[in-house]
Amino acid sequence: MTHVLAHPEDLWFHAHGVPGSHVVLRREGRKDNPSAKTMEEAAAIAAFFSKARHAGKAPVIYTLKKYVRKPRKAPAGLAMVEREKMIMVQPRDPDEGRTPEWEED
C-alpha cells in the first residue's frame, strides 16, 4: 500500500522496532502540516496495529513517504526509512468510541 497508493508528500507512520502496519496520513497537496492532535492520532493507530498494541506508550516513527523505500528483493512490508522523527503515543483502537454505521440511524 505504501509504495502504490501513497503520494510523496503524504506522512508515513510505523511503530518503531516491532512488526506492524504502516499508516499513511494523506495530505492531498496541502502545504501546511497536520495538527499535533492529528499526528498523534495517526501514530496511535500505527502503534495499535503493531506488536506494541498492549504497551502503555510506544515509540512510532514518521516521515514523508518520499523518504520510505523498499529494499531490493526484500519481503513485503519491509521498509528503509530516512529523515524519520519519533513520537511516543499510547496505542489506540481507531474504532473505540465510534458508533457502528448500522446503528447510526
C-alpha positions in Angstrom: 0.0 0.0 0.0 2.7 2.5 1.0 4.6 2.3 -2.3 1.5 2.1 -4.6 -1.2 4.4 -3.1 0.7 7.0 -1.0 1.9 10.2 -2.6 5.5 11.5 -1.9 4.2 14.3 0.4 1.9 12.0 2.5 3.1 11.2 6.0 4.1 7.6 6.8 3.9 6.1 10.3 5.2 2.8 11.8 5.7 1.5 15.3 9.4 1.6 16.0 11.3 -1.7 16.5 8.3 -4.0 16.2 6.3 -5.7 13.4 3.2 -3.8 12.5 1.1 -2.0 9.9 2.2 1.1 8.0 -0.2 4.1 8.4 -0.4 6.8 5.7 -1.8 10.2 6.5 -2.9 11.7 3.2 -2.1 15.4 2.7 -3.7 15.8 -0.7 -1.5 18.7 -1.8 -1.7 20.7 1.4 1.3 22.8 2.2 0.6 23.1 5.9 1.4 20.4 8.4 -1.3 18.4 10.1 -2.1 19.4 13.7 -0.3 17.8 16.6 -3.6 16.0 17.5 -3.9 14.5 14.0 -0.3 13.4 14.1 -0.7 11.8 17.5 -3.9 10.0 16.3 -2.2 8.6 13.2 0.8 7.4 15.4 -1.6 5.9 17.9 -3.3 3.9 15.2 0.1 2.7 13.9 1.0 1.6 17.4 -2.3 -0.2 17.9 -1.9 -2.3 14.7 1.6 -3.5 15.8 3.1 -5.8 18.3 3.2 -2.8 20.7 -0.6 -2.8 20.9 -0.6 -3.6 24.7 2.2 -1.2 25.7 1.4 1.8 27.8 3.4 4.0 25.5 5.0 3.0 22.2 7.6 4.8 20.0 6.3 5.5 16.5 8.5 6.8 13.7 7.2 9.1 10.9 8.4 10.8 7.8 7.3 11.8 4.4 6.5 8.9 2.1 9.2 10.1 -0.3 11.8 9.1 2.3 10.5 5.5 2.6 12.0 2.9 0.3 11.6 -0.9 -0.2 15.0 -2.6 -0.4 15.5 -4.7 -3.5 14.5 -8.3 -3.1 13.1 -7.6 0.4 10.0 -9.3 1.6 6.7 -7.4 1.5 6.3 -4.9 4.4 10.0 -4.2 4.9 10.9 -0.6 4.5 14.1 1.6 4.7 13.4 5.0 6.2 15.3 8.2 6.1 14.8 11.5 7.9 12.4 10.0 10.4 11.2 11.6 13.6 9.8 9.8 16.6 6.7 10.4 18.7 5.7 8.5 21.9 2.0 7.6 22.0 -0.5 5.3 23.7 -1.8 2.7 21.2 -5.4 3.4 20.4 -8.1 1.5 18.5 -9.5 3.8 15.9 -12.9 2.3 16.3 -13.1 2.7 20.0 -15.9 5.1 20.9 -17.4 5.1 17.4 -20.9 4.0 16.7 -21.1 1.4 14.0 -22.7 2.7 10.8 -25.6 0.2 11.1 -26.5 1.8 14.5 -26.3 5.4 13.4 -29.9 5.8 12.4 
